[in-house]
Amino acid sequence: MTTGSSNVRESVAIPAIDAELQKLQQETFGYFLHETNPVNGLVIDKTAPNWPASIAATGLALACYPVSVERGFMTRAAAVERTLTTLRFFWNSSQGPGPDATGYQGFYYHFLDMQTGRRAWQCELSTVDSTFLLAGALTAAQYFDADNSDESEIRTLGDALYRRANWSWAQDGGTTVTHGWKPESGFLPYRWEGYDEALLLYLLGLGSPTHPLPAQSYQGWAATYHWTQGDDKRSGQGYLYAGSLFTHQLSHVWIDFRGIQDAFMRGKGIDYFENSRRATYAQQQYAIRNPHKFEGYGDHCWGITASEGPGPSTLKAGGIERQFFGYLARGVPCGPDDGTLAPWAVVASLPFAPEIVLPTLEHCIHQAKLTQFNSYGFKAAFNPSHPGEPGNPYGWWVSPWHFGLNQGPIILMIENYRSGLLWQLMRSCPYVVSGLQRAGFTGGWLQS
């Protein structure tokens, strides 16, 4: 299987790095071991009291179970049991237009009650979060290939769940796909436009054999792209802009974009993998430049993305009055930026740029000590410019919570760097291949 940048891996002590990465994977996997309801397979969104499940976190868990088997964190039998419980729940749960269902038209509500599995918080039926759930189901269907009744049922249910999603309904008569739907008010006014994590959404929608998106939906989405030179105007190495780092990562959890191109990327002479590499470097360069003079920023301290923060509040820190935000899609170079960094977003760039990610992880683990006082690997976010609560062990603000949406990419992108497992599984998924081809991708492994 392919790995990340081989020339970098040759210049370091590979066993030591692999041991550190394995340890981080295993610690992080504890989230899915202990924050999942064993009765229905639902994974809590956030480790706060009385918090609901996230369907995206649950989809990431489904993708993590194969990694856990390969790395010895869980037996195959235990992973099969967890996976079957989850898939059976979603297949048999209430689908309909009622306000307390679990889903509708093959999609699911963003947040579900951890016990009942019904809609929580009057939230939206989320097209992109359903995408991550379905991607996890397809991962399970690809991995569990044994000739026995349980693994056969995993394959059947994963396939059936994907086939049930009505992607054309989610367009609401338009070209691009809507963000979602609510039974009280209908479709949300927002659409997936501009480069973002919806790359995976469009590809799975295009690949559907039952309710596919038309090819022009992808063309309509790509027509809203914004190319930027960022801070690197002299080199000419621009990239497809999306401010938050996670938008350059989540679709890559499942799909290996190295060497394959759609019409847009053929015109730029790169692929989406290279685009994410450039976006990762843009993050580091922004932190080195540090235009707002936040504490800690530098070549080994970066990672600005959607994350929790110490706000909302305004206070004087280091002699400067600063505004701090709560949960927000932070980004570079256009902001918002309040000094909050997310270690998980650095890890999720490991396949793209290990030469700058590995030293940053070393800093976060051994100098910033962001895996201490902590059960599940890295803390979700930290802000060295904010003092945090008095007496906290770090001396600055650190998020007290973990989020399933952060934990999954840590495990999965480390694995893609180490073995390419997820990429190999999804290369053999006919729906992914069909979606890529219908979107106009050519070259690389698609030609083999």
N, C-alpha and C positions, 0 to 999 in steps of 0.2 A: 504494500500500500504506500501511497505517497505521503510525504510529511511536509512540514514547513521548510523554510529556507535551509537547504542542506549545507551550504557553505558556512553558515553561522554555526550549525550544529557540530560541524567538524572541528571548530576552533575552541570548543568548550568541553568540559568534562561531562559527557553525555549521561553516564550513570547517576552522577550527583544531581543534575538537572531533572532527569526523569524521576528520581526519588522524591525531589521537592514537589514536582508537579503532581505525582501520584498522591502524595500526602494531602495536597490542597484539594484534589478531586475527591478523595475519600472523606475529608472533613466536610466539604461542601455537600456531598451526597447525604450526609446526616440529616439535612433539611428534609429531603424527600422520604427518608426512612421514618422520621418522627413527626413531621407536620402534615401527614396524609391520613385521611379517615380510612381505615382498613375495610370499612363496610361498603364504601362506594368509590374509593380511589381518588376522591377529590383532594386537592392540595391547597392549603391555605395561602392566600395572597401575601399576607404579612403577619409576622409573629406578634401582633398586638392582640389584646384580649377581645374575644367575641368578634373576630374578623372573619369575613366570608372567604370562600374558595375563589381562585382565579382559574378560568378555563385555559388561559395561556400557560400558567404555571403547571397545570395538569398535563397539557400537551408536552411541555418540556420534560416532565417526569417520565412520560411514556418513552421519550427519546433517550432518557438517561438510564433506564433499566437495562437496555442492552450493554451500555458501557459498564454498568455495575457488574454484570455477569462476566464480561471480558476481563475486568480488572480485579475480580474476586471480592467485590464489596457485598455481593448478594448471590445466593445460589440461583441457578437457572429456574429451578422449581418455584422458588419464592418470587422471582421476577415474573414468571408466567402467571402465578396466582394474582399478583398485584395488577398486572396488565389486563387479565381477563375481567377482574372485578371492575376496573375502570371502564373498559369498552362495553361491558354488559350494562353498566349503569347508563351510559350515554345512549346506547341503542334503545333501551327500554324506558327511559325517562320521558316525561310528558313533552310532546311536541304539539304546539298549537298557538293560536292568537291570544289566548287568555293571558292576563297580567301575571299569573303566578306559575307559569309553565317553566320548563328548563330551557326550551329552545323552540324554534319555529323555522320552517323551510330548510331544515337541515343545519341551521346555524344555532348558536347558543348564546345565552346571556353572559355578559362579561364577568359578572360576579354571581356566585351561587351560594346558597346557605350550606354550610359544611355538613349539616346533618340531613336535611331534607332534599338537598340538591335543587331546590326551587330558586327562582330569581330573587336576588338580594338587592336592596337599596333602590328599587325601581330603576335599575340600570338599563343600559341599551343592549339590544341584541348586537353583538360586536362582530363585524366581518373579519377584521384582522386577527382578533384573539381567537375566533373560531378557526382561522387558518392555522395558527400554531397548534391548536388542539388536533386538527385533522392531520397536520404534518407529523405529529407524534404518533397518531394512530397508524399512519402509513409506514413510519419507521418500524413500529412493532410488527406490522404485517410482513415487512421485508426481512426482519431479523429472525423471528421465531418460525423457522422453516422445517422443524422436525415433523416426522410422519406419525403424529399421535393426535388424539381428539382435542386436547386443550390447545395445542399450537395451531391446529387446523382451524379451530374456532377463532383464535386471534386473527388469523389471516382473513377469515370470512367477515368478521365484525369490522376490522379496520377498513376493508374494501367497501363494505356496505355503508359505513358512516360517511366515507368520502363521497360515494355515489349519491347519497341523499341530499347533499348540499346544493341548493338551487342558486347558482351563481348569477344566472341571468335575471332572476327576481331581484337580486341585490343591486342591480343597476338602476332600478326604479325608472326605466325608460330612457336613461341617459347613456352616454358612451362609457364613462368611467364608473367605478363601483362606489357606492355610498359607504360611509363609515358604519352605518347601522340603522336600527329600526326600534321603535318603541310602540307597544300596543296602544298607549294613550294618545300618541300624536303622529304615528307613522314614521316615515323615513327621516333620518337626521339630515340637516341641510348641507352637511359637509361631505366631500368626496375625496377619494384617494387620488390626489394630484400632486405633482412635484415629487422628486425622488425621495423615497423613504422606505420603511420596512415592508411596504405593500408589494415590493418586487415578488416576494414569495406568494402573496395573495393572487396576483395576476397569473402567475405561472401555474398554480394549482387550479385556478378557475379556468384557464385555457385548456388544461389537460383533462377536464372532466368528460367522461363518456356519456353522461346523462343530461346535465344542465350546464353546458359550457358557456364561458364568455366568448363573444365573437372576437376575431383577431383585431378588429378596429378598437376594441377596448384597451388593449395594450398600446397600440399606436397613439390613442388619445392620451393615455397616461404619460408616455414618453415625450409627447409634445409639450408637456408642462415642465420638463426638466430645466434646471438652471446650472449652467457651467460656470465655474469661478476659477480665477487664478489665485485666490486666497492671498497669503503673505509671500508666495513664491513667484512673484511676477517676472523676475529676471530669468529663471530657468525655463519658463514656458510650460512647466508641468502643472497645468490646471487639473481640476477634478470636478466631478458631479457633486454639487453642493447639497448637503443636509447637515445642519448644525450639530445636532446631538450625535455622539459617537455610536450609540446603539443602532441608529438607522443604517449605518454602514456594516452592521454585523449580523443582525438576526436572520436575514434570509440566507446568509452564508453558513449558518449553523447546519443547514440541511443540504445546500447545493454547492457543489464545487464549480466555481465560475472561472477557474484558471483555464485560459486558452480557448474559451468559447465566447462568442460576441453576438449581440444583436445589432441592428442597423445603426443605432446611436453610437455604440462603442466601436464598431468598425470605422465609423466616420472620425473617431478620435484616436484610433490606432492603439487602444488599450482594451482591457476587459474589466469587469466589475471587481475582480479580485485586486487588480492593480489600483483601481479607483479607491478601494478601501485602504490599501497600503498608503496611498497619498493622503487620505483623510486622517489616518493615524499619525503620520508625520506632521500634518498640519496642527494636530492637537499638541504634540510635543513642542513644536516651534512656537505656538501661541503661549504655552506655559513658560518657555524660556524668555520670550519677549515680555510677558506678564504686564500688559498695558495698564492694568488697574492696581498693580503693586500689592497683590495678595500675598500673604505669608505662605511659604513652603513651595510655591510653584517653581518648577525647574525641569531640567532634562530627565530627572528620575522621579518627577512628581507631577502627574497630569492625569487626565481622564474626566472630561466634562461631558455630561450626558443627562438624560432624564433621571432624576434621583430625588430622594428626600433631602431636605435642607434644614438649617437651624431656625428658620423664620416661621411665619412672617414677623419681622421685627426690624427696628432701626436702632443701632447703638454705635457708640464710639469704640473702635478697636484699633490699637496701634496709633492713636492720635487722629484717626480718620473716621468720620461718621459714615457708616455703611448701612446699606439696606440688604437684609437677608430674606431669602424666600423659603417657603415650604417645599412640597413636592412640585417639581417644575421641570420642563424639558429645557435644560441648560445646553448651550452650544457655543461653538467658536466658528469664525471670529466675531460674529455679529451679536453674540450673547443670546439670552441673558447669562450673566456670570457673576456669582456672588462669593467666589472663593471655595465653593463646594466641589469636591472631587469624589469619584466613584471607582474604587479599585477593580470592581468586577468588569467595568468597561475597558480597563487596560488589559485584563486577562483575555477578554473576548477578541482582542486584536492580535493575539499571539500568532496565529497562522500567517497573518499579513506581514508583520514586522518584528520577528523574534529578537532581532538585534537591539531594538530599543525597548521592547516589552520585558524581556527577562531581567535586565538591570533595574527596571522600574519595580518589578515584582520583588526583587531582592530588597529594594529600599522599603517597600510597603510592609514586607514581612519582618525584616530584621532591624530596621531603623525606626520606622513609624510604628512598628509592632501592632499592625492592624488585624492580626489573627489572634492576639491575646485577649483574655477576659471574654471568651467568645466560643460558642459551640460549633458554629457552622462556617468555618473558614473566615473569609474577609468580612468585616463590617460593610454595610451597604454603602455608606458615604461618610466623609469626614470633612471638616473645615478648619484648617489651622488659623484662620483669621478670626474665628469666633471662639470665645473662651469656654463655651458650653456651661454645664451646670457646675457650681462650686464643688470642688473636691473630686471631680471626675479623674479617673486614673491616667488619662492621656494629656490633660492640660489644655485641650481644645475640644470643640464639639465633634462628637462621633454619634452617628445614628444608633439608637438603642434597638432597632429592629432589623430583621432580615426579610427579604422579599423573594418569593419564588421566581419571579421574572428575572432576578439578578443571578440566582444560584444556578439555574439551568445552563445558561451560556458559559459559565465558568467550567463546568464539567465537560460540556460538549465541545467547546472550542479548544480546550486543552487536548481532548481526545482527537480532534481533527488534526491538530499539530503533531501529536505523537504517532497516530496510526492512520488517520483519514477514515475512521470507521463509518461515521455518519455519511460522509461523501460517497463512500463506496456503496453503502446500502441504497442510497437514493439514486445513484447512477443506474441501478438496475430496476428502479421503479418505473413501469411503463407510463404512468400518468405524468411523472416529472419530465421524462424524455419527451412525451407528446406536447406538454405545455411549453417546454423550451423551443421545440421545433415550430410550434404554431406562433410563438412570439418572434420567430425569425432568427433564433440562435443557430450558428453554424461553427464548425471548426472543432479542434481539440478532441476530447473524448467522445463527443457526439458523433464524430465521423467513424469511430472504431466499431 
